[in-house]
Amino acid sequence: MAATLTRDVLRPEGPRRRLRALRAAASRSSAPQEPAPAPKPRKRPLTSAVLLAGTMALLGGLVLAFIGYLVLGSALQAERTQDVMYQRLRADLKAMTVPFAGAIAPGTPVGVLTIPTIDLEQVVVAGSSAEQTRSGPGLKTDSVLPGQAGLSVLVGHRSTLGAAFADLDELAPGDIIEVTTGQGRFIYDVDLVRTSDAPAGEIQVVPSRLTLVTSDPAFTPDRTLVVSARLRGDALPATTGSTAPASDQPGEGGAGGLTSLLLWSQLLLLTTVAVTWAAIRFPGRALWIGATPVLLAVLWQVFENLALLLPNTL
């Protein structure tokens, strides 16, 4: 037994093997260690609360965007429409082709309304439903053209869609209103400014009277603002005026754009779903560069038709 132990100690392979093992261990401990992979972030579970919060945020954003359209976007659109109609009406006046008798198609420019006191100049169109007043003040179908014998009623927006009658409350008795039609230029003197909830007062009966109607107050209307004026000089014989549809009454909304609203809303939904699917499958900036103008264009059409459901004096 003692002889065996002596041979193991004296065997040269034993110490060498241990030396190599020590060197290998030292080299492994001195070698640079690779960093451990970072743990993957845990995905937040899609709960009903998350879905509700996302839906509410989306709806809130759409409401704010619609308000922005009513106050700013529609104003730019109405201004552009007014410019086009003014050029058309100017050419028609020069050619003496502006209609002033019989049935006039709704939306046809029939005159220019000018109120120097509030720096207002607007092209007036035939018809006062929401479809017509989004372009400018509209002449009620059952009233006569300004300058003719009888009552002329113009309906306009107070705070949205161009807000043609935004400053109508600044008028006072004695101010001047000018209207130019295919029959000439007519001047009216304001003799009444009142709201619908004010005590009724006497109004002088005159051969020709012009009445401007809008809502009041501007953004939270609960009544009607009326400005009435009488014609200077003699009135021309009445050649217009017929039965007015219910949509022509001040404060009424229109239903003509309801079908278009449903179709554009469906297209907006399909476009949104398609863009969302594409963004998940093919993420990248190029997708949004191409998709954003399409979404905005469809959304604009939705807002434009939705605005027609609002009162024609808002």
Phi, psi and omega in degrees: 000315179295326179293323180295316179297322181294321179292323180294324181287320183279346181295129184291335183292332184296304179297326180293318180297319180293324179295318178296322179295320178294318180296319179297319179295321180293320180293323178293323181286331181273347180292144180296135181271131176290138180295145179290139180300138181293142179293139179291137179295141180282131178287137179288128182296142180277094182262171178296327179294319178295317178297318180295317180296318178295320179295316180296321178295320179295315179296319178298319178296321179293321179296314179297321179295322179293320176297318177299323177295315183298320186273319186251305184299313180293331177295318177296320179295316179295322179296319178295317178297320178299318179299316181295315181293325179296316178297320179293316182292323178299317178293320180293322178296321179294323180273357181057045179242012178289127182291141177215015180211154177073197180282122180254129183299135179303138180092353180285129175296128183238351181178177178238126178261128180230127177232098185300327184301321182249015176055050182250132172217114185223142172282131180264136179246160177282135181093143184233022175286173182299329179295328181270319185288350175289343178265339182160183178302140182243140178273122179303141186296330183270011179246164182271164175294145174305138183100343179264161180291129180124200183252128174250125183241121177250131181246135181212163181280150182258324186226347183232172175051047178096337176047058182299325183255035183299323186252022183297333181288350179277351179286154180216158177307135182105341177291159185252140173237128180247139177225129177247122178236187178292351180258357178133194182251132185233142182243132179242146175252124179293131177230001179205129172226116184206162173257162186292339180265003178282155178302139181295141180230165180284142178231134184291135177279122181230160181300324182221127181229140178247129181236128176255132185232134174208183182266164181202139351295179191296307188258345177230065188288138173223012180201181182244140175256129184235130172240123183239145183216154181249149185283138169279134177084193185274147178268149176276157178300143180288130179234001179231178179110126179209190179287131181266135175291164182299329182290345179278348182289141179303135179090000181268146173266169181250150178247004183294332182263010184294316179297315178297324179297317180296318181293315180292326178294320177296319178296322178297318179296314180295320179296318180296317179296317181295318180293320178297316178298316180294324180293328178286318183281323184229071182295145179162161182289328184299324180299314183288330176298322179277327186277329185299312178300325179294315179297318180295321180294317179292319179297323178299317179295322177298313180297321182297318179282330176293325180296335180291343179280347181280160178302146183285003178242357186295000000 
